[in-house]
Amino acid sequence: MRIHIGTDHAGLEFSKDLQKHLTDAGHEVVDHGPKTFDPDDDYPSFCINTARAVVRDQAAGVETLGIVFGGSGNGEQIAANKVLGARAALVWSVPTAELARQHNDANLIAIGARQHTVDEAILYIDTFITTPFSFEERHERRIAQLAEYEKTGLIAGREID
């Protein structure tokens, strides 16, 4: 599987360890930066580039997921979710990693590098990668509503104020 990764200075060393783990596990890893440590860099472009690559690859039929890192993972998740077609979930436990895939068919996860050890993050990432979407009708329906809203600003049959 192709795994896209983006971070900022807060997750740079963390990202290097995780990229090695993913490569050793047989995944193709694409690093969207940064390449060098800069304590004043900004996460939005790294995370947006990561999300854009995931969405683009999925549209092309490539089996791919994405991971974004930062101090907390919050801003990184927000940035990734600005990309049309991205469904980034903040993950802080094994159950949140499982549910991100099972219920939300998340195509990216965000993890706080200052909140977890590398071993914890590896566990969450491996869980995310190996957990399939449930394809339950209720989850498909909800994801479709989100996609419809992204494209039109409406959800058919639902009131949006």
PyMOL CGO cylinders between C-alpha atoms (Angstrom):
from pymol import cmd
from pymol.cgo import CYLINDER

trace = [
    CYLINDER, 0.00, 0.00, 0.00, 1.12, 3.56, -0.62, 0.3, 1, 1, 1, 1, 1, 1,
    CYLINDER, 1.12, 3.56, -0.62, 1.24, 5.66, 2.55, 0.3, 1, 1, 1, 1, 1, 1,
    CYLINDER, 1.24, 5.66, 2.55, 1.52, 9.45, 2.31, 0.3, 1, 1, 1, 1, 1, 1,
    CYLINDER, 1.52, 9.45, 2.31, 3.00, 11.25, 5.33, 0.3, 1, 1, 1, 1, 1, 1,
    CYLINDER, 3.00, 11.25, 5.33, 3.19, 14.93, 6.23, 0.3, 1, 1, 1, 1, 1, 1,
    CYLINDER, 3.19, 14.93, 6.23, 4.17, 16.71, 9.42, 0.3, 1, 1, 1, 1, 1, 1,
    CYLINDER, 4.17, 16.71, 9.42, 5.78, 19.85, 10.75, 0.3, 1, 1, 1, 1, 1, 1,
    CYLINDER, 5.78, 19.85, 10.75, 8.80, 20.39, 12.99, 0.3, 1, 1, 1, 1, 1, 1,
    CYLINDER, 8.80, 20.39, 12.99, 6.98, 18.87, 15.98, 0.3, 1, 1, 1, 1, 1, 1,
    CYLINDER, 6.98, 18.87, 15.98, 6.62, 15.52, 14.26, 0.3, 1, 1, 1, 1, 1, 1,
    CYLINDER, 6.62, 15.52, 14.26, 9.73, 15.39, 12.10, 0.3, 1, 1, 1, 1, 1, 1,
    CYLINDER, 9.73, 15.39, 12.10, 11.79, 12.88, 14.11, 0.3, 1, 1, 1, 1, 1, 1,
    CYLINDER, 11.79, 12.88, 14.11, 8.63, 10.93, 14.90, 0.3, 1, 1, 1, 1, 1, 1,
    CYLINDER, 8.63, 10.93, 14.90, 7.83, 10.77, 11.19, 0.3, 1, 1, 1, 1, 1, 1,
    CYLINDER, 7.83, 10.77, 11.19, 11.26, 9.40, 10.32, 0.3, 1, 1, 1, 1, 1, 1,
    CYLINDER, 11.26, 9.40, 10.32, 10.82, 6.49, 12.75, 0.3, 1, 1, 1, 1, 1, 1,
    CYLINDER, 10.82, 6.49, 12.75, 7.35, 5.75, 11.43, 0.3, 1, 1, 1, 1, 1, 1,
    CYLINDER, 7.35, 5.75, 11.43, 8.46, 5.90, 7.81, 0.3, 1, 1, 1, 1, 1, 1,
    CYLINDER, 8.46, 5.90, 7.81, 11.12, 3.30, 8.55, 0.3, 1, 1, 1, 1, 1, 1,
    CYLINDER, 11.12, 3.30, 8.55, 8.53, 1.06, 10.23, 0.3, 1, 1, 1, 1, 1, 1,
    CYLINDER, 8.53, 1.06, 10.23, 6.15, 1.38, 7.28, 0.3, 1, 1, 1, 1, 1, 1,
    CYLINDER, 6.15, 1.38, 7.28, 8.87, 0.79, 4.69, 0.3, 1, 1, 1, 1, 1, 1,
    CYLINDER, 8.87, 0.79, 4.69, 10.11, -2.26, 6.62, 0.3, 1, 1, 1, 1, 1, 1,
    CYLINDER, 10.11, -2.26, 6.62, 6.50, -3.55, 6.60, 0.3, 1, 1, 1, 1, 1, 1,
    CYLINDER, 6.50, -3.55, 6.60, 6.51, -3.37, 2.79, 0.3, 1, 1, 1, 1, 1, 1,
    CYLINDER, 6.51, -3.37, 2.79, 4.60, -0.14, 2.23, 0.3, 1, 1, 1, 1, 1, 1,
    CYLINDER, 4.60, -0.14, 2.23, 5.59, 2.52, -0.28, 0.3, 1, 1, 1, 1, 1, 1,
    CYLINDER, 5.59, 2.52, -0.28, 6.03, 5.70, 1.75, 0.3, 1, 1, 1, 1, 1, 1,
    CYLINDER, 6.03, 5.70, 1.75, 5.75, 9.16, 0.20, 0.3, 1, 1, 1, 1, 1, 1,
    CYLINDER, 5.75, 9.16, 0.20, 7.09, 11.95, 2.43, 0.3, 1, 1, 1, 1, 1, 1,
    CYLINDER, 7.09, 11.95, 2.43, 5.44, 15.34, 1.95, 0.3, 1, 1, 1, 1, 1, 1,
    CYLINDER, 5.44, 15.34, 1.95, 7.82, 17.10, 4.28, 0.3, 1, 1, 1, 1, 1, 1,
    CYLINDER, 7.82, 17.10, 4.28, 9.39, 18.82, 5.80, 0.3, 1, 1, 1, 1, 1, 1,
    CYLINDER, 9.39, 18.82, 5.80, 12.81, 17.51, 4.83, 0.3, 1, 1, 1, 1, 1, 1,
    CYLINDER, 12.81, 17.51, 4.83, 14.76, 19.47, 7.46, 0.3, 1, 1, 1, 1, 1, 1,
    CYLINDER, 14.76, 19.47, 7.46, 14.01, 20.80, 10.93, 0.3, 1, 1, 1, 1, 1, 1,
    CYLINDER, 14.01, 20.80, 10.93, 12.72, 24.37, 11.06, 0.3, 1, 1, 1, 1, 1, 1,
    CYLINDER, 12.72, 24.37, 11.06, 11.10, 25.35, 14.38, 0.3, 1, 1, 1, 1, 1, 1,
    CYLINDER, 11.10, 25.35, 14.38, 9.14, 28.07, 12.57, 0.3, 1, 1, 1, 1, 1, 1,
    CYLINDER, 9.14, 28.07, 12.57, 7.64, 25.95, 9.80, 0.3, 1, 1, 1, 1, 1, 1,
    CYLINDER, 7.64, 25.95, 9.80, 3.87, 25.66, 9.41, 0.3, 1, 1, 1, 1, 1, 1,
    CYLINDER, 3.87, 25.66, 9.41, 1.90, 22.42, 9.14, 0.3, 1, 1, 1, 1, 1, 1,
    CYLINDER, 1.90, 22.42, 9.14, -0.95, 23.42, 6.77, 0.3, 1, 1, 1, 1, 1, 1,
    CYLINDER, -0.95, 23.42, 6.77, 0.89, 23.00, 3.46, 0.3, 1, 1, 1, 1, 1, 1,
    CYLINDER, 0.89, 23.00, 3.46, 2.49, 19.69, 4.48, 0.3, 1, 1, 1, 1, 1, 1,
    CYLINDER, 2.49, 19.69, 4.48, -0.86, 18.26, 5.58, 0.3, 1, 1, 1, 1, 1, 1,
    CYLINDER, -0.86, 18.26, 5.58, -2.80, 19.65, 2.63, 0.3, 1, 1, 1, 1, 1, 1,
    CYLINDER, -2.80, 19.65, 2.63, -0.23, 18.21, 0.21, 0.3, 1, 1, 1, 1, 1, 1,
    CYLINDER, -0.23, 18.21, 0.21, -0.51, 14.85, 1.96, 0.3, 1, 1, 1, 1, 1, 1,
    CYLINDER, -0.51, 14.85, 1.96, -4.31, 14.86, 1.77, 0.3, 1, 1, 1, 1, 1, 1,
    CYLINDER, -4.31, 14.86, 1.77, -4.32, 15.97, -1.87, 0.3, 1, 1, 1, 1, 1, 1,
    CYLINDER, -4.32, 15.97, -1.87, -1.99, 13.10, -2.77, 0.3, 1, 1, 1, 1, 1, 1,
    CYLINDER, -1.99, 13.10, -2.77, -4.19, 10.57, -0.97, 0.3, 1, 1, 1, 1, 1, 1,
    CYLINDER, -4.19, 10.57, -0.97, -7.36, 11.81, -2.68, 0.3, 1, 1, 1, 1, 1, 1,
    CYLINDER, -7.36, 11.81, -2.68, -5.61, 11.92, -6.07, 0.3, 1, 1, 1, 1, 1, 1,
    CYLINDER, -5.61, 11.92, -6.07, -4.22, 8.38, -5.68, 0.3, 1, 1, 1, 1, 1, 1,
    CYLINDER, -4.22, 8.38, -5.68, -7.55, 6.97, -4.54, 0.3, 1, 1, 1, 1, 1, 1,
    CYLINDER, -7.55, 6.97, -4.54, -9.29, 8.58, -7.53, 0.3, 1, 1, 1, 1, 1, 1,
    CYLINDER, -9.29, 8.58, -7.53, -6.71, 6.84, -9.75, 0.3, 1, 1, 1, 1, 1, 1,
    CYLINDER, -6.71, 6.84, -9.75, -7.44, 3.47, -8.11, 0.3, 1, 1, 1, 1, 1, 1,
    CYLINDER, -7.44, 3.47, -8.11, -4.22, 3.31, -6.09, 0.3, 1, 1, 1, 1, 1, 1,
    CYLINDER, -4.22, 3.31, -6.09, -4.54, 1.62, -2.70, 0.3, 1, 1, 1, 1, 1, 1,
    CYLINDER, -4.54, 1.62, -2.70, -3.40, 4.43, -0.43, 0.3, 1, 1, 1, 1, 1, 1,
    CYLINDER, -3.40, 4.43, -0.43, -3.87, 6.08, 2.95, 0.3, 1, 1, 1, 1, 1, 1,
    CYLINDER, -3.87, 6.08, 2.95, -2.32, 9.08, 4.67, 0.3, 1, 1, 1, 1, 1, 1,
    CYLINDER, -2.32, 9.08, 4.67, -0.92, 10.08, 8.03, 0.3, 1, 1, 1, 1, 1, 1,
    CYLINDER, -0.92, 10.08, 8.03, -0.31, 13.61, 9.29, 0.3, 1, 1, 1, 1, 1, 1,
    CYLINDER, -0.31, 13.61, 9.29, 1.56, 14.53, 12.46, 0.3, 1, 1, 1, 1, 1, 1,
    CYLINDER, 1.56, 14.53, 12.46, 2.11, 17.57, 14.59, 0.3, 1, 1, 1, 1, 1, 1,
    CYLINDER, 2.11, 17.57, 14.59, 2.28, 18.44, 18.26, 0.3, 1, 1, 1, 1, 1, 1,
    CYLINDER, 2.28, 18.44, 18.26, -1.35, 17.53, 18.99, 0.3, 1, 1, 1, 1, 1, 1,
    CYLINDER, -1.35, 17.53, 18.99, -2.68, 16.30, 15.65, 0.3, 1, 1, 1, 1, 1, 1,
    CYLINDER, -2.68, 16.30, 15.65, -5.60, 18.72, 15.88, 0.3, 1, 1, 1, 1, 1, 1,
    CYLINDER, -5.60, 18.72, 15.88, -4.44, 21.39, 13.44, 0.3, 1, 1, 1, 1, 1, 1,
    CYLINDER, -4.44, 21.39, 13.44, -3.08, 18.74, 11.13, 0.3, 1, 1, 1, 1, 1, 1,
    CYLINDER, -3.08, 18.74, 11.13, -6.46, 17.01, 10.99, 0.3, 1, 1, 1, 1, 1, 1,
    CYLINDER, -6.46, 17.01, 10.99, -8.19, 20.32, 10.30, 0.3, 1, 1, 1, 1, 1, 1,
    CYLINDER, -8.19, 20.32, 10.30, -5.74, 21.15, 7.49, 0.3, 1, 1, 1, 1, 1, 1,
    CYLINDER, -5.74, 21.15, 7.49, -6.12, 17.73, 5.84, 0.3, 1, 1, 1, 1, 1, 1,
    CYLINDER, -6.12, 17.73, 5.84, -9.90, 17.97, 6.01, 0.3, 1, 1, 1, 1, 1, 1,
    CYLINDER, -9.90, 17.97, 6.01, -9.84, 21.18, 3.95, 0.3, 1, 1, 1, 1, 1, 1,
    CYLINDER, -9.84, 21.18, 3.95, -9.12, 19.00, 0.91, 0.3, 1, 1, 1, 1, 1, 1,
    CYLINDER, -9.12, 19.00, 0.91, -12.21, 17.89, -0.99, 0.3, 1, 1, 1, 1, 1, 1,
    CYLINDER, -12.21, 17.89, -0.99, -12.51, 14.13, -0.57, 0.3, 1, 1, 1, 1, 1, 1,
    CYLINDER, -12.51, 14.13, -0.57, -10.25, 13.88, 2.47, 0.3, 1, 1, 1, 1, 1, 1,
    CYLINDER, -10.25, 13.88, 2.47, -11.67, 12.23, 5.57, 0.3, 1, 1, 1, 1, 1, 1,
    CYLINDER, -11.67, 12.23, 5.57, -9.02, 12.71, 8.24, 0.3, 1, 1, 1, 1, 1, 1,
    CYLINDER, -9.02, 12.71, 8.24, -9.65, 11.40, 11.75, 0.3, 1, 1, 1, 1, 1, 1,
    CYLINDER, -9.65, 11.40, 11.75, -7.77, 12.34, 14.91, 0.3, 1, 1, 1, 1, 1, 1,
    CYLINDER, -7.77, 12.34, 14.91, -6.49, 9.08, 16.40, 0.3, 1, 1, 1, 1, 1, 1,
    CYLINDER, -6.49, 9.08, 16.40, -5.35, 8.69, 20.01, 0.3, 1, 1, 1, 1, 1, 1,
    CYLINDER, -5.35, 8.69, 20.01, -6.13, 5.03, 20.75, 0.3, 1, 1, 1, 1, 1, 1,
    CYLINDER, -6.13, 5.03, 20.75, -6.63, 1.66, 19.09, 0.3, 1, 1, 1, 1, 1, 1,
    CYLINDER, -6.63, 1.66, 19.09, -10.45, 2.03, 19.17, 0.3, 1, 1, 1, 1, 1, 1,
    CYLINDER, -10.45, 2.03, 19.17, -10.31, 5.45, 17.47, 0.3, 1, 1, 1, 1, 1, 1,
    CYLINDER, -10.31, 5.45, 17.47, -8.04, 4.00, 14.77, 0.3, 1, 1, 1, 1, 1, 1,
    CYLINDER, -8.04, 4.00, 14.77, -10.45, 1.11, 14.21, 0.3, 1, 1, 1, 1, 1, 1,
    CYLINDER, -10.45, 1.11, 14.21, -13.54, 3.29, 14.14, 0.3, 1, 1, 1, 1, 1, 1,
    CYLINDER, -13.54, 3.29, 14.14, -11.90, 5.78, 11.79, 0.3, 1, 1, 1, 1, 1, 1,
    CYLINDER, -11.90, 5.78, 11.79, -11.78, 3.01, 9.19, 0.3, 1, 1, 1, 1, 1, 1,
    CYLINDER, -11.78, 3.01, 9.19, -14.82, 0.87, 10.15, 0.3, 1, 1, 1, 1, 1, 1,
    CYLINDER, -14.82, 0.87, 10.15, -17.38, 3.67, 10.46, 0.3, 1, 1, 1, 1, 1, 1,
    CYLINDER, -17.38, 3.67, 10.46, -15.91, 6.65, 8.63, 0.3, 1, 1, 1, 1, 1, 1,
    CYLINDER, -15.91, 6.65, 8.63, -13.80, 5.05, 5.90, 0.3, 1, 1, 1, 1, 1, 1,
    CYLINDER, -13.80, 5.05, 5.90, -11.17, 7.63, 6.87, 0.3, 1, 1, 1, 1, 1, 1,
    CYLINDER, -11.17, 7.63, 6.87, -8.44, 7.93, 4.30, 0.3, 1, 1, 1, 1, 1, 1,
    CYLINDER, -8.44, 7.93, 4.30, -6.09, 9.85, 6.60, 0.3, 1, 1, 1, 1, 1, 1,
    CYLINDER, -6.09, 9.85, 6.60, -5.34, 9.94, 10.29, 0.3, 1, 1, 1, 1, 1, 1,
    CYLINDER, -5.34, 9.94, 10.29, -3.78, 12.64, 12.41, 0.3, 1, 1, 1, 1, 1, 1,
    CYLINDER, -3.78, 12.64, 12.41, -1.63, 11.78, 15.42, 0.3, 1, 1, 1, 1, 1, 1,
    CYLINDER, -1.63, 11.78, 15.42, -0.09, 14.10, 18.00, 0.3, 1, 1, 1, 1, 1, 1,
    CYLINDER, -0.09, 14.10, 18.00, 3.64, 13.44, 18.09, 0.3, 1, 1, 1, 1, 1, 1,
    CYLINDER, 3.64, 13.44, 18.09, 3.88, 15.17, 21.48, 0.3, 1, 1, 1, 1, 1, 1,
    CYLINDER, 3.88, 15.17, 21.48, 1.03, 13.09, 22.86, 0.3, 1, 1, 1, 1, 1, 1,
    CYLINDER, 1.03, 13.09, 22.86, 2.23, 9.56, 22.11, 0.3, 1, 1, 1, 1, 1, 1,
    CYLINDER, 2.23, 9.56, 22.11, 5.31, 7.39, 22.00, 0.3, 1, 1, 1, 1, 1, 1,
    CYLINDER, 5.31, 7.39, 22.00, 6.54, 6.03, 18.67, 0.3, 1, 1, 1, 1, 1, 1,
    CYLINDER, 6.54, 6.03, 18.67, 5.42, 2.54, 19.75, 0.3, 1, 1, 1, 1, 1, 1,
    CYLINDER, 5.42, 2.54, 19.75, 1.89, 3.80, 20.45, 0.3, 1, 1, 1, 1, 1, 1,
    CYLINDER, 1.89, 3.80, 20.45, 1.75, 5.58, 17.11, 0.3, 1, 1, 1, 1, 1, 1,
    CYLINDER, 1.75, 5.58, 17.11, 2.94, 2.44, 15.30, 0.3, 1, 1, 1, 1, 1, 1,
    CYLINDER, 2.94, 2.44, 15.30, 0.16, 0.47, 16.96, 0.3, 1, 1, 1, 1, 1, 1,
    CYLINDER, 0.16, 0.47, 16.96, -2.46, 3.05, 15.94, 0.3, 1, 1, 1, 1, 1, 1,
    CYLINDER, -2.46, 3.05, 15.94, -1.13, 3.27, 12.38, 0.3, 1, 1, 1, 1, 1, 1,
    CYLINDER, -1.13, 3.27, 12.38, -0.93, -0.50, 11.91, 0.3, 1, 1, 1, 1, 1, 1,
    CYLINDER, -0.93, -0.50, 11.91, -4.48, -0.81, 13.26, 0.3, 1, 1, 1, 1, 1, 1,
    CYLINDER, -4.48, -0.81, 13.26, -5.70, 1.92, 10.89, 0.3, 1, 1, 1, 1, 1, 1,
    CYLINDER, -5.70, 1.92, 10.89, -4.04, 0.32, 7.87, 0.3, 1, 1, 1, 1, 1, 1,
    CYLINDER, -4.04, 0.32, 7.87, -5.30, -3.20, 8.58, 0.3, 1, 1, 1, 1, 1, 1,
    CYLINDER, -5.30, -3.20, 8.58, -8.86, -2.35, 9.62, 0.3, 1, 1, 1, 1, 1, 1,
    CYLINDER, -8.86, -2.35, 9.62, -11.33, -2.45, 6.73, 0.3, 1, 1, 1, 1, 1, 1,
    CYLINDER, -11.33, -2.45, 6.73, -14.36, -0.25, 6.19, 0.3, 1, 1, 1, 1, 1, 1,
    CYLINDER, -14.36, -0.25, 6.19, -17.52, -2.04, 7.37, 0.3, 1, 1, 1, 1, 1, 1,
    CYLINDER, -17.52, -2.04, 7.37, -19.64, -1.18, 4.30, 0.3, 1, 1, 1, 1, 1, 1,
    CYLINDER, -19.64, -1.18, 4.30, -22.66, -1.01, 6.61, 0.3, 1, 1, 1, 1, 1, 1,
    CYLINDER, -22.66, -1.01, 6.61, -25.44, 0.94, 4.92, 0.3, 1, 1, 1, 1, 1, 1,
    CYLINDER, -25.44, 0.94, 4.92, -25.73, 3.50, 7.71, 0.3, 1, 1, 1, 1, 1, 1,
    CYLINDER, -25.73, 3.50, 7.71, -22.04, 4.37, 7.46, 0.3, 1, 1, 1, 1, 1, 1,
    CYLINDER, -22.04, 4.37, 7.46, -22.11, 4.52, 3.66, 0.3, 1, 1, 1, 1, 1, 1,
    CYLINDER, -22.11, 4.52, 3.66, -25.15, 6.81, 3.88, 0.3, 1, 1, 1, 1, 1, 1,
    CYLINDER, -25.15, 6.81, 3.88, -23.45, 9.19, 6.29, 0.3, 1, 1, 1, 1, 1, 1,
    CYLINDER, -23.45, 9.19, 6.29, -20.24, 9.36, 4.26, 0.3, 1, 1, 1, 1, 1, 1,
    CYLINDER, -20.24, 9.36, 4.26, -22.31, 10.06, 1.15, 0.3, 1, 1, 1, 1, 1, 1,
    CYLINDER, -22.31, 10.06, 1.15, -24.07, 12.91, 2.97, 0.3, 1, 1, 1, 1, 1, 1,
    CYLINDER, -24.07, 12.91, 2.97, -20.73, 14.46, 3.89, 0.3, 1, 1, 1, 1, 1, 1,
    CYLINDER, -20.73, 14.46, 3.89, -19.48, 14.16, 0.31, 0.3, 1, 1, 1, 1, 1, 1,
    CYLINDER, -19.48, 14.16, 0.31, -22.72, 15.70, -0.99, 0.3, 1, 1, 1, 1, 1, 1,
    CYLINDER, -22.72, 15.70, -0.99, -22.37, 18.61, 1.42, 0.3, 1, 1, 1, 1, 1, 1,
    CYLINDER, -22.37, 18.61, 1.42, -18.75, 19.16, 0.38, 0.3, 1, 1, 1, 1, 1, 1,
    CYLINDER, -18.75, 19.16, 0.38, -19.80, 19.45, -3.26, 0.3, 1, 1, 1, 1, 1, 1,
    CYLINDER, -19.80, 19.45, -3.26, -23.14, 21.27, -3.01, 0.3, 1, 1, 1, 1, 1, 1,
    CYLINDER, -23.14, 21.27, -3.01, -23.50, 22.78, 0.45, 0.3, 1, 1, 1, 1, 1, 1,
    CYLINDER, -23.50, 22.78, 0.45, -26.68, 20.70, 0.84, 0.3, 1, 1, 1, 1, 1, 1,
    CYLINDER, -26.68, 20.70, 0.84, -27.77, 17.25, 1.98, 0.3, 1, 1, 1, 1, 1, 1,
    CYLINDER, -27.77, 17.25, 1.98, -30.82, 15.98, 0.10, 0.3, 1, 1, 1, 1, 1, 1,
    CYLINDER, -30.82, 15.98, 0.10, -33.77, 15.47, 2.43, 0.3, 1, 1, 1, 1, 1, 1,
    CYLINDER, -33.77, 15.47, 2.43, -31.99, 17.13, 5.37, 0.3, 1, 1, 1, 1, 1, 1,
    CYLINDER, -31.99, 17.13, 5.37, -32.25, 20.66, 6.65, 0.3, 1, 1, 1, 1, 1, 1,
    CYLINDER, -32.25, 20.66, 6.65, -29.04, 22.65, 6.58, 0.3, 1, 1, 1, 1, 1, 1,
    CYLINDER, -29.04, 22.65, 6.58, -29.40, 26.11, 8.14, 0.3, 1, 1, 1, 1, 1, 1,
]
cmd.load_cgo(trace, "trace")
